[in-house]
Amino acid sequence: MRAVIAFLALSGCVSQEFYVKSNVTFDRYNRDVVACQTEVTQAIPSNTQVTFDPITFWIYSTDRNDKLRQSAMGICMRDKGYTQVELPYCTKNAVEATENGFGSMKRPNQRLNIQPNSCWVNTNQGESRFYTQPADEPT
């Protein structure tokens, strides 16, 4: 079961949560995200712990401060006026979403407009794009 969940998470074909703010430009969105990431990373450094699992004989590391940083990131983004929403993956219009969705440095003045028919897609460069599909098409 873990392998299936890991595969789905890596493939990006599942719903995911994002911070959004209506009518924000991509340039402003990008600046806000980077500012919050920087602030949180500086305030809450990594605390990596190495653990051995005697059942699977795996050695793995975890960052004990990861959840705290995620919480602080949420506070920072909410302080900037963002709301956390869950968006489905764009299955029907993935190519259109990749090419024209919100999140391209080529269009820094593009404005974010999340609607009930919005979805997200991951590009080949690992960037997320938000896309609002025509109202008559399912996600």
C-alpha positions as CSV (number, residue, x, y, z in Angstrom):
1,M,0.0,0.0,0.0
2,R,2.8,2.4,0.8
3,A,4.3,1.8,-2.6
4,V,1.1,2.8,-4.3
5,I,0.7,6.0,-2.2
6,A,4.3,6.9,-2.9
7,F,3.9,6.3,-6.6
8,L,0.8,8.4,-6.8
9,A,2.4,11.2,-4.9
10,L,5.5,11.1,-7.1
11,S,3.4,11.0,-10.3
12,G,1.5,14.1,-9.2
13,C,-1.9,12.8,-10.3
14,V,-3.6,13.4,-7.0
15,S,-5.3,16.4,-5.4
16,Q,-2.9,18.7,-3.6
17,E,-3.1,21.7,-1.3
18,F,-1.9,25.1,-2.4
19,Y,-1.9,28.6,-1.1
20,V,-3.9,30.9,-3.4
21,K,-5.0,34.5,-3.4
22,S,-7.5,35.9,-5.9
23,N,-6.2,38.3,-8.6
24,V,-2.5,38.1,-7.4
25,T,0.0,38.3,-10.3
26,F,2.4,35.4,-10.7
27,D,5.3,37.7,-9.9
28,R,3.8,38.7,-6.6
29,Y,2.8,35.1,-5.8
30,N,6.4,33.9,-6.5
31,R,7.9,36.7,-4.3
32,D,5.5,35.9,-1.5
33,V,6.2,32.2,-1.6
34,V,10.0,32.7,-1.7
35,A,9.9,35.3,1.1
36,C,7.9,33.0,3.3
37,Q,10.2,30.0,2.5
38,T,13.3,32.1,3.3
39,E,11.8,33.5,6.6
40,V,10.7,30.0,7.8
41,T,14.0,28.3,6.8
42,Q,16.0,30.9,8.7
43,A,13.8,30.8,11.7
44,I,13.4,27.0,12.0
45,P,16.6,25.2,10.9
46,S,16.7,21.6,9.9
47,N,16.9,19.0,12.7
48,T,17.8,15.8,10.9
49,Q,17.6,12.6,12.9
50,V,19.0,9.2,11.5
51,T,16.9,6.2,12.5
52,F,17.4,2.5,12.0
53,D,14.3,0.3,11.4
54,P,15.2,-3.2,12.7
55,I,12.2,-4.8,10.9
56,T,13.1,-3.6,7.4
57,F,16.8,-3.1,8.0
58,W,16.5,0.4,6.5
59,I,18.4,3.4,7.7
60,Y,16.5,6.6,7.0
61,S,16.6,10.2,8.1
62,T,13.8,12.6,9.0
63,D,13.7,16.3,9.7
64,R,12.1,16.7,13.1
65,N,11.4,20.4,12.3
66,D,9.6,19.7,9.0
67,K,6.0,19.9,10.4
68,L,6.9,23.1,12.4
69,R,8.2,24.7,9.3
70,Q,5.1,23.7,7.3
71,S,2.9,25.3,10.0
72,A,5.1,28.5,10.0
73,M,4.8,28.6,6.2
74,G,1.0,28.5,6.5
75,I,1.0,31.3,9.0
76,C,3.3,33.4,6.8
77,M,1.2,32.9,3.7
78,R,-2.1,33.6,5.6
79,D,-0.5,36.7,6.9
80,K,0.0,37.8,3.3
81,G,-3.7,37.1,2.5
82,Y,-3.5,33.6,1.0
83,T,-5.9,30.8,1.6
84,Q,-5.1,27.1,1.5
85,V,-7.2,25.1,-1.0
86,E,-7.1,21.6,-2.4
87,L,-7.1,21.4,-6.1
88,P,-7.5,18.2,-8.3
89,Y,-4.9,17.2,-10.8
90,C,-5.8,18.3,-14.4
91,T,-6.5,15.1,-16.2
92,K,-8.4,16.3,-19.3
93,N,-6.4,19.4,-20.2
94,A,-2.9,18.7,-18.9
95,V,-1.1,20.0,-22.0
96,E,-3.3,23.2,-22.0
97,A,-2.7,23.7,-18.3
98,T,1.1,23.2,-18.7
99,E,1.3,25.7,-21.5
100,N,-1.2,28.3,-20.4
101,G,-1.8,27.8,-16.7
102,F,-0.9,30.3,-14.0
103,G,2.7,29.8,-12.9
104,S,5.0,30.7,-15.8
105,M,7.9,33.1,-15.5
106,K,7.1,34.0,-19.1
107,R,3.9,35.7,-18.0
108,P,4.8,37.4,-14.7
109,N,1.7,39.7,-14.8
110,Q,-0.8,36.8,-15.3
111,R,-3.4,36.9,-12.5
112,L,-4.5,34.0,-10.4
113,N,-8.3,33.2,-10.5
114,I,-9.2,30.0,-8.8
115,Q,-12.7,28.7,-9.5
116,P,-14.6,25.5,-8.6
117,N,-13.4,24.1,-12.0
118,S,-9.7,24.9,-11.4
119,C,-7.0,22.2,-11.2
120,W,-3.2,21.9,-11.2
121,V,-0.6,20.2,-13.2
122,N,3.2,19.6,-12.8
123,T,5.5,20.6,-15.6
124,N,8.6,18.7,-16.8
125,Q,10.6,21.3,-14.7
126,G,8.8,20.3,-11.5
127,E,6.8,23.5,-11.4
128,S,3.1,23.6,-10.5
129,R,0.7,25.3,-12.8
130,F,-2.9,26.3,-11.8
131,Y,-5.5,26.2,-14.6
132,T,-9.2,27.0,-14.7
133,Q,-10.9,24.8,-17.2
134,P,-13.9,25.9,-19.3
135,A,-17.0,25.5,-17.1
136,D,-18.5,22.7,-19.3
137,E,-15.4,20.4,-19.0
138,P,-14.8,18.2,-16.0
139,T,-11.4,18.2,-14.2
